[in-house]
Amino acid sequence: MGAEPFELIAKIRENIHTAFVGSDTIVDRLICCLLAEGHILLEDVPGVGKTTLALSLAHSVSCSFGRVSFSPDTLPSDITGVSVYNAASKSFEFKPGPILNNIFLADEINRTPPKTQSALLEVMQEKKATVDGVSYPIDGIFMVIATQNPVEFAGTYPLPEAQLDRFMMKLSLGYPSKEDELKLANVFLSGHNAGRVGSVCTMDDIIRLQDMVKKVTVADNVLGYIHNIVDATRKEKRFVIGASPRAMLSLVRASQANAFMSGRDYVRPDDVKQMYVPVLLHRLMLSVEAKMSQEDPESVLRGIVSKVEVPVK
């Protein structure tokens, strides 16, 4: 595939790390989701760098960017835009909302009620927003990066299943190691922050990489392996809801992107193994009995996938 795509990915990774101090794996998953044309949900306690990570990626790509810090009084029109009457022209003019940008940061998305959350459903699926019966498409790349606090926190509204299913991946940053936290302090003292991160690539560069990801080969036996994993979640009694067909397609594309970032033009079962937890876990809901038994959703998922036959490479 040549060295140039990987040099570009390395530039993006390095650029993000100028402001964000944390796991390389988290940064790579974020880039992987961008190349796979997916949306990503970052969940963790406040103050661990979710917004810094999102802003660092957004500023690394030279494209339009919008941001909303969600609150209980945020309205759907604050997201999609609104038609305003112009007295001079005696007509209504549409004022586009921040969602109609190439990268949109939904900060603390679960602090707003479901009615406002639902304003994201159409645009996340179809790359267009409909306001007053008129559709406004988004040209070029489109990615929603949402951050949220754990649902146990006060003032949060759990995202509905239909909303969660539109996120390709969900990641948790966790607390940094001692080494990373000290490095974070040095970055802070030096004055670097996400607002100062400059772009290192254009939107056309990202579109080109996304097109290359789509050409990564997925053999029939690997595709069958992905389907068997998804089907196993549907048959597991400890899950009320199994993975959807959209989830299967997301796992296919994420595995392609992971293979591409590893320098291969074909998907291995190992790519699927690396991607199934961030892609599937947030879409699965434990039964009441499993919750009462204090089952861990990730352990349940890993347990059932371990029983799925892995195809010969």
Buried (B, 14 or more C-beta within 10 A) or exposed (E): EEEEBBEBBEBBBEBBBBBBBBBEEBBBBBBBBBBBBBBBBBBBEEEBBBBBBBBBBBBBBBBBBBBBBBEEEBEBBBBBBBBEEEEEEEEEEBEBBBBBBBBBBBBBBBBBBEEBBBBBBBBBEEBEBEBEEEEBEBEBBBBBBBBBBEEEEEEBBEBEBEBBBBBBBBBBBEEBEEEBEEBBEEBEEEEBBBEEBEBBBEBEBBBBBBEBBEEBEBBEEBBEBBBBBBBBBEEBEBBBBBBBEEBBEBBBBBBBBBBBBBEBEEBBBBBBBBBBBBBBBBBBBBBEEBEEEEBEBEEBBBBBBEEBEBBEE
